[in-house]
Amino acid sequence: MAIQMTPRILVAVGALLLAACGVKINGKTYGAGGTGGANSSAPAGGSGGGSVATTTAGAASDDTRGTHGGGDAPLYAPPPTRCLSLKSGEFLPYPETPVDPWIAVGGERPISVDTWNAKRPAADCSAMHDHCLRECVWFEAGQEAHFLKPRLAGYDLGYRNDQTMIDDDVPVIYRTVPATRRQLTPGVIVTAVEYPNRTATEEGGGWRMGRLDRVDHKSGKFYMVGEAQPFWLSAARVAVLSYRVGGKVDILDGRKRAELAVRPDELFLPLEATAAVNDPWSQVGKDGQPLEVTDDRAFETTVADCSAKHDHCLRPWAWLVDITDGVSAARFVGGEFVDGAGTPLKSHRLAYRTAPATRATLKVGAKVFVYGHGGQSLSTEVDAHGDDWSLVTVKDIRTDGTFTVKEESWTPKIEEARVPVLFWFPGDKAEKVE
């Protein structure tokens, strides 16, 4: 049984006062934390070296650009090249492009800054803007268990120095960057916003951390080891640096210092939710037989839009099979139909490929499929691939977009029904429903 871990997002906090230097963003000067940052370099072997940078940076000036909503405050600005310090409640523009992860390293350890709880106005928190994370944030994963199962994440200000890490039982922290194709190799440490969120929000939180299992580039999703449900690539970050108490910052997975930062042209940006209805004949071969299905991904349990425009959340290969005691969604595997759980449907009769009903295709006296048994709503992919479908006869079509059925007192909406387009029976060829 995997040990549950609670990752937290951290910013290192130190104790010395910054004397005079700062950094300008759009003409505004902010205090800079530490002496490492973008100009630090790692020795051979992939680890940071040199002295530890710990400082409580000076506060930003009172320029109105530091408080978003003060008139000309920019929402986005070029990414910082140092860890910055702000007054509590002050606003730091979100980065126009992802921040170089190495700016958070000073010698052997993370650079420390004193205050990072800045104002977070609403914004585009996609990977392009580094998911709206502060420039020197680290993720903490709690007690290690080799990421046998993804761990829940959230914001935390508990990390101040090595002793605080020890007191909080924090074995290791991670510096991350937005995920790119070149970084996503099986086994790397990843963190992502909870599905079905396609990106982060300015409020942060809702992250999970684990190890990468596999990527489905076609759907724009990926899976973590030990987790059946997917995450969006656009909501993902990859750990590229780690730090352990008493040690030094290490570059992960054999990467080189120059390979850590990510470019805007290689980011995964949020995909638009597109409507799609599958071709019923796409699952019939030239011989008139059902095509074999290789898709064995777990069904998504997250509530989704399972309306007709999204094909009622059925996967492209789904057949609706008339079994002895009802109707079950099924796929064709090994020369037979199996239900959503992979159990063979031995006693099935006809198998149908269907399409969402419209006023033009719904006919009085015709047989149609409707999910549930009066009032049940279809809201998840896993439900769509169960055995709660009903085969009913259209009795009357109403002007309000509903219809009645002969079998029971029930008035489904037309858009909730599916009409048979073709059918197949073992030993025969698939035929069009006339």
DAZIDA-V14105 format. One line per field, one symbol per residue. phi: phi as a letter, one per 20 degrees, with the letter a starting at -180 (. if undefined). psi: psi as a letter, one per 30 degrees, with the letter a starting at -180 (. if undefined). A space follows every 10 residues. Layout:
phi: ???
psi: ???
This chain:
phi: .fffcdfcec cfcdceefeb fbcdclnded fdendemfef cdfgoncfbo eedcbdffff fegffecgoe pdffecbgff dbfdccfgne ddgfffcgff fffedcmecf fdcecceefc fgafdfggdl lmeffcfddd dmffbllfbg dfcafbdffc agfffffeld fbccdccgfc gfeedgnfec cbfgfefeae cfemnmecca dfebcdffem cbcegncfee cfffddcdfd ccbcgndbfd eelmfdgfef fdegfdeeeg effdfbcefg efddffendf efddfcffff dfgbedfgfd llmefgefdd dedgdqccfb cecmnbecef enefefdfdf dcdcbgfcff eecfneecdc fncnnfdecc ffffdedeec dcdfebdefe ndbdcffaeb cffgfeecef dbcbcgndef cffe
psi: kkkkkjklkl kkkaflkkdf lakkjhfkkl kkkagcaffl lklkfgllla lkjkkjllll lgkfffjkfg dgkkellkkl glklklkkfl kkkkkflkkk fffgkjbflk kklekgilki lkljhleehh ggklfhklkk gakkhghfkk kkllkkgfke aeeeeeeghj eklkkllkkl effikkflkl klkkkgkfal lffalglkka kkdlkifefg llklkgkfkl lkefgllkkf llkkkfblkk klhgllefge kllefgljlk kkjkkkkkje ffgklfgglk kkkfjgkkkk fkkljhlefg hhgklffklj kjlegbkkkl ljkhglkkaf fgkkieglck kkkllkllee fkkkflklkk kahjfkkjfl eeefgahgkk jlkkekklfg gllllefljk ilkefflkkk ellkkkfllk lkj.
